[in-house]
């Protein structure tokens, strides 16, 4: 996989410790200056993000190494060849890379210049959509490698297969070559195989769930499975490959159950089950359950807010949040609040500051890494694309692909007119996004976000089609410019309605757990059944390699 920011940081650390020995062996040096950014202030982060990516792409062990940033700290971007030659001498490198990017609307252009102590002068320009800037920079870096550094195809230099952090063979890993050995799980992109040993599959249930959670509900050290239907909360154990019913709770007929979450609200080691519901006029009526002695009991009800559990800064611990809904075209105009217990129910506490378009369900925080501040990821309401915001809620990027693909929604009052909506938001419904998971599976200090990518040809042509026959689970990371693909599962047959990373069968190995509804055909909607798939994850090895340059999110 291509891990731009991590590689750049590691490169700098290696250089700080070993540049002298590298130079003694004849390695040449280069520096990539901060880029000049001509465009909205929200893109100022590209000033350093672009050099980080180019540095990681240009680094060639024992041949070309980057000098430490302190060598050129505070030096302005050259505006002429003469200035560049002066900076080259001042920094004391063999090659100097500098340039600028201009952004107008969703269009971007990048100008790169390379000057060398041997008289090399290499200019190059490229244009693309903003969301395609990463491939553009990759192509520019490859051009520098081949035309300036005279570097042969890296793939031809690999004598032995490298290890890539493939947690499971059915997980298609964003990897360097097809010959690499793997470790993680065999159902994630790679060539992956279809061996059943790489995947657990439960029995099918005669229900159509639209929510799932996996959690140790009673503190006995074993995880249970919670499935949510429109009327029931059901708890199961997963034993010998089968879902065995333990308890259920039926809501009154006038309520529709929307979402299920888990959180230890009173820090007693016992997880609470948080269920959001609405009545026949869509007034929120949420409640909280406990699971003890194989029975579900209500511990709080008549909560007049829709509820969610989100890991919030600064400590990124789970926090119960809530929001009132409003009638009219904008049902989410009321602010989001942290929720506080009060007299057998919950009331709003401190207000949560969020960017425009965010609501109680459609955001998650990516914790900071060694080289990046925290990021807020939001499923934008009209197209279900992922929108990225800085720690201070400045808009940074948006994906071109749509994610989530939820099937449960709330009717929106369109009486004031809501035209121009995209096909992912059916005219009169807002579909509640599935929760986004933030994880650091390889324990390298950089979190990824796990999301569902629904796949359907019919959904591209019919505005009201939410019956997805296939899906993929994607792991995405912030690469300094946008969200990059780290790994994805092979296509999962059926509609994905929930996912989590938990130890499903209590064998001590974490699994990617996916809840699906079967897809018996467009006319068999009522014959759907629910089952679980689990992909065991090998987390014993870390340090995944960089992405192959021909790997794309669409593969």
Secondary structure, 3 states (H helix, E strand, C coil): CCCHHHHHHHHHHHHHHHHHHHHHCCCEEEEECCCEEECCHHHCCHHHHHHHHHHHHHCECCCEEECCHHHCCCCCCCCCHHHHHHHHHHHCCCEEEEEEEEEECCEEEEEEEEEECCCCEEEEEEEEEHHHHHHHHHHHHHHHHHHCCCCCCHHHHCCCCCEECCEEEEEEECCCCCCCEECEEEEEECCCCCCHHHCEECCCECCCCCEEEEECCCCCCCCEEEEECCCEEEEEEEECCEEEEEEEEECCCCCEEEEEEEECCCCCCCCEEEEEEECCCCCECEEEEEEECCEEEEEEEEECCEEEEEEECCCCEEEEEEECCCCCCCCCCCCEEEEEEECCEEEEEEEECCCCCCCCCCEEEECCCCCCCCEEEEECCCCCEEEEECCCCCEEEEEEEECCCCCCEEECCCCCCCCCCCCCCCCCEEECCCCCEEECCCCCCCCEEEEEEEECCHHHCCCCCCCCCEEEEEEEEECCCCEEEEEEECCEECEEEEEEEECCCCCCCCEEEEEEECCCCCCCHHHCCEEEEEEECCCCCCCCCCCCCCCCCCC
